[in-house]
Amino acid sequence: MSVTVVSHPLVQHKLTIMRMKETSTASFRRLLKEISLLLCYEVTRDLDLTTTMIETPMQPMESPILDGKKLVFASILRAGNGLLEGMLDLVPAARVAHIGLYRDHKTLQPVEYYFKAPEDIVNRLIIVVDPMLATGNSAVEAITKLKERGASNIRFLCLLAAPEGIKHFAEVHPDVPIYTAAIDEKLNEDGYIVPGLGDAGDRMYGTK
């Protein structure tokens, strides 16, 4: 099981501002897009490269280019779309999957209501995105659904993670590496990450 904490100073600075309760919906949304660019840079750091012949204004040269099929970004709705937007700015050719899950606030279990992914995901790298890895139930369920459809090369990217969520995730999907900006202290009795930043979806869309 691999967990990478992205400790880049800009990531940590932006995350601190996002945590502040006085940060507005507009600022939160902008910061999430900005931080997603930086996180995407880290999660794609070791992509395979090949070379191709090109011509610069000066002369021909052999130059590096991404190898293999295009990436798939899989967003766990609805909050995952906040990370997705910035990542698509960085990798505009990526394919996109949407996985609709919401957490039952009584049982804390995920309930699926939507799944749409490219047909040929078997041989593609899939980066699953959701701002919070709290109980881990939604992320585990989303990746289970992708594996059922043949996906095997999967990474999970989040903004914040709780130790409980990491433990649960690792038990079910030990082959899937986690990338996060921070590992917080714990979950509270309601299943929210503390100190955390509140409900990412509500803060992003101003719904609470």
C-alpha positions in Angstrom: 0.0 0.0 0.0 1.4 3.4 -1.0 0.4 6.8 0.4 2.0 9.9 -1.0 1.5 13.2 0.8 2.1 16.1 -1.6 4.1 18.5 0.6 4.8 21.2 -2.0 4.6 24.6 -0.3 2.0 26.0 -2.7 -0.3 23.0 -2.0 0.0 23.4 1.7 -0.5 27.2 1.5 -3.7 26.9 -0.6 -5.0 24.0 1.6 -4.7 26.2 4.7 -6.8 29.0 3.1 -9.4 26.4 2.1 -9.6 25.1 5.6 -10.5 28.6 7.0 -14.3 28.8 7.7 -14.4 32.4 6.5 -13.2 31.4 3.0 -16.0 32.2 0.5 -17.6 29.8 -1.9 -16.0 31.5 -4.8 -12.5 31.5 -3.2 -12.9 27.9 -2.2 -13.8 26.8 -5.7 -10.9 28.8 -7.2 -8.4 27.4 -4.7 -9.7 23.8 -5.3 -9.1 24.2 -9.0 -5.6 25.7 -8.4 -4.6 22.9 -6.0 -5.9 20.2 -8.3 -3.4 21.3 -11.0 -0.5 20.9 -8.5 -1.9 17.5 -7.2 -2.3 16.3 -10.8 1.3 17.2 -11.5 2.4 14.8 -8.7 0.0 11.9 -9.5 1.2 11.9 -13.1 4.9 12.4 -12.4 5.9 8.9 -13.6 3.8 8.5 -16.7 5.5 6.6 -19.5 7.2 8.5 -22.3 8.3 7.6 -25.8 9.8 9.8 -28.4 8.7 11.2 -31.7 10.4 13.1 -34.5 9.4 16.8 -34.8 10.7 19.9 -36.5 11.4 23.0 -34.4 11.8 26.3 -36.2 15.6 25.5 -36.1 15.9 21.9 -37.0 14.4 18.3 -36.7 14.8 16.6 -33.4 13.6 13.5 -31.5 11.5 14.7 -28.6 9.6 13.0 -25.7 5.9 12.5 -25.8 3.4 10.6 -23.6 3.3 6.9 -24.4 0.2 4.6 -24.4 -3.5 5.3 -24.3 -5.0 8.5 -22.9 -5.6 8.8 -19.2 -9.1 8.5 -17.6 -10.1 10.8 -14.8 -12.9 9.3 -12.7 -14.8 11.8 -10.7 -16.8 10.7 -7.7 -19.8 13.0 -7.9 -20.4 15.6 -6.9 -17.4 17.0 -5.0 -14.9 15.1 -7.3 -15.8 17.6 -10.1 -14.0 20.3 -8.2 -10.7 18.4 -8.6 -11.6 17.2 -12.1 -11.9 20.8 -13.6 -8.3 21.8 -12.8 -6.9 18.4 -13.9 -8.6 18.7 -17.3 -6.9 22.0 -17.7 -3.5 20.2 -17.3 -4.5 17.1 -19.3 -7.2 18.3 -21.7 -7.1 15.1 -23.8 -8.0 12.8 -20.8 -11.2 10.8 -20.9 -13.6 11.3 -18.1 -15.7 8.8 -16.0 -18.4 9.9 -13.6 -19.4 7.8 -10.6 -22.4 9.0 -8.7 -22.3 8.1 -5.0 -23.7 9.8 -2.0 -23.1 8.9 1.6 -26.1 7.8 3.7 -25.6 10.0 6.8 -27.1 7.4 9.1 -25.2 4.4 7.9 -22.2 6.3 6.4 -22.4 3.7 3.5 -22.2 4.8 -0.2 -25.3 4.6 -2.4 -24.7 4.5 -6.1 -27.0 6.5 -8.4 -24.9 6.9 -11.6 -22.0 5.3 -13.4 -20.7 6.3 -16.9 -17.2 5.5 -18.1 -15.4 5.1 -21.4 -15.8 1.6 -22.7 -12.1 0.8 -23.1 -10.8 1.4 -19.6 -9.1 -2.0 -19.3 -5.7 -0.8 -20.6 -5.8 2.8 -19.4 -4.4 4.5 -16.3 -7.4 5.7 -14.2 -7.1 8.4 -11.7 -10.1 8.5 -9.3 -10.7 11.9 -7.7 -12.6 12.9 -4.6 -11.6 15.7 -2.3 -12.1 13.7 1.0 -11.1 10.2 2.0 -13.1 10.1 5.2 -14.5 6.7 6.0 -13.2 5.5 2.7 -16.5 3.8 1.8 -17.2 5.9 -1.3 -13.7 5.6 -2.7 -13.7 1.8 -2.1 -17.0 1.4 -3.8 -16.1 3.6 -6.8 -12.8 1.6 -7.4 -14.7 -1.7 -6.9 -17.1 -0.6 -9.7 -14.2 0.2 -12.0 -12.4 -3.1 -11.3 -15.6 -4.9 -12.1 -15.4 -3.4 -15.5 -11.9 -4.5 -16.1 -9.8 -1.6 -14.8 -6.5 -2.6 -13.2 -4.2 0.4 -13.3 -5.8 2.8 -10.8 -4.6 5.6 -8.6 -6.7 7.6 -6.0 -6.3 11.4 -5.6 -7.8 13.4 -2.7 -7.3 16.6 -0.9 -7.6 15.3 2.7 -7.5 11.8 4.1 -8.3 10.4 7.6 -6.3 7.5 9.0 -9.5 5.5 9.3 -10.2 6.0 5.6 -6.7 5.0 4.6 -6.8 1.9 6.7 -10.2 0.8 5.2 -9.1 1.6 1.7 -5.8 -0.3 2.1 -7.7 -3.4 3.3 -9.9 -3.5 0.2 -7.6 -2.1 -2.5 -4.0 -2.5 -1.4 -2.9 -2.3 -5.0 -4.2 1.2 -5.5 -1.8 4.1 -4.4 -3.2 7.1 -2.6 -2.1 10.7 -3.3 -3.2 13.4 -0.8 -2.3 16.9 0.3 -2.7 16.0 4.0 -3.5 13.2 6.5 -5.6 14.7 9.2 -6.1 13.6 12.8 -9.2 11.5 12.8 -12.9 11.2 12.0 -15.5 12.6 14.4 -18.7 10.7 15.5 -20.5 11.9 12.3 -17.8 10.6 10.0 -16.3 13.9 9.1 -12.5 14.6 8.9 -11.2 16.7 11.7 -9.7 19.3 11.8 -10.7 19.0 8.1 -12.4 21.7 6.1 -16.1 20.8 6.4 -18.1 19.3 3.6 -16.2 19.9 0.4 -19.2 19.6 -1.8 -21.3 22.1 0.3 -18.4 24.6 0.5 -17.7 24.3 -3.3 -21.3 24.8 -4.4 -22.6 27.0 -1.5 -25.3 24.5 -0.6 -25.0 24.7 3.2 
